[in-house]
Amino acid sequence: MCEIYEKYKDKRVVLTTCHNVNFAGVIVEEANIKEREGVILELDAKTGFSIYCPITAIKEILEVPLSME
């Protein structure tokens, strides 16, 4: 299991790629596509729209706490 997945599983994050593209969503699972370890980031919970991001393409992950107001 990859360290990023273990740390951020089911947490809302902003993921920045090494090409400075940002995505906001929830890391829902780990994946291995074309022999590249990565994570699945769910961008929209209603539709299930998600992206795969290889670990090597991740520059930064910021956790965004959800307020309980």
N, C-alpha and C positions, 0 to 999 in steps of 0.2 A: 504494500500500500504506500502511495507516495506521501511525503511529509506535508505538502501543501493541502492535499485532500484531507488528511487527518486533522490538520489545524483549522481549516475553514469549512469543513463539511456542514451543510445546512445553515450557513451564516450568510448574511447579506454583505456583499463586498463590491468594491470598485476595482476591477482588474485592468492594469495598464500593460500593454504588450511592449516588446522591445522596439516596435515601430511607432510608439506613442499613440496607439489607438486605445480608447477607454471603453469598457463595458461595465454596466451595473447589473447585478443580479445575485442569484444564490448558487453556490457550488453544490450540485446535487449528486454527482458521482464522479468516479475516476474512470478513465478510458485509455485504451491502448490502440491507437489507429496508425496503421503503416509502421508498426514497431516503434512508435513514439508515445511515451507515457504522457498523459495529460489529464485535464479535468473537463467536465461538462458544466457549463455555466448557464443556468436557466434565467433567461431575460424576462420572460412573461409567464407567470404561474397560471393564468387563465387559459392560454393557448398552448403552453408547454414549449414555446419557442425557445430554443437553446443553441449554444455554440460550443464547439470543441476547441480547446486551446492547449497546445503542447506545453509542457513544463518549460522547455527551452525558450519559448516565446514570451514567457511572463517576465516582465520587468519589475512590477510592484503589485502588491495586493493591499488594499486598505479595507479594514472591516468597518462597516457602517452599522452602529448599534441602532436597533429599532426602539423608538420611544414608546412608552406604554400610556400615553395620554388619552 
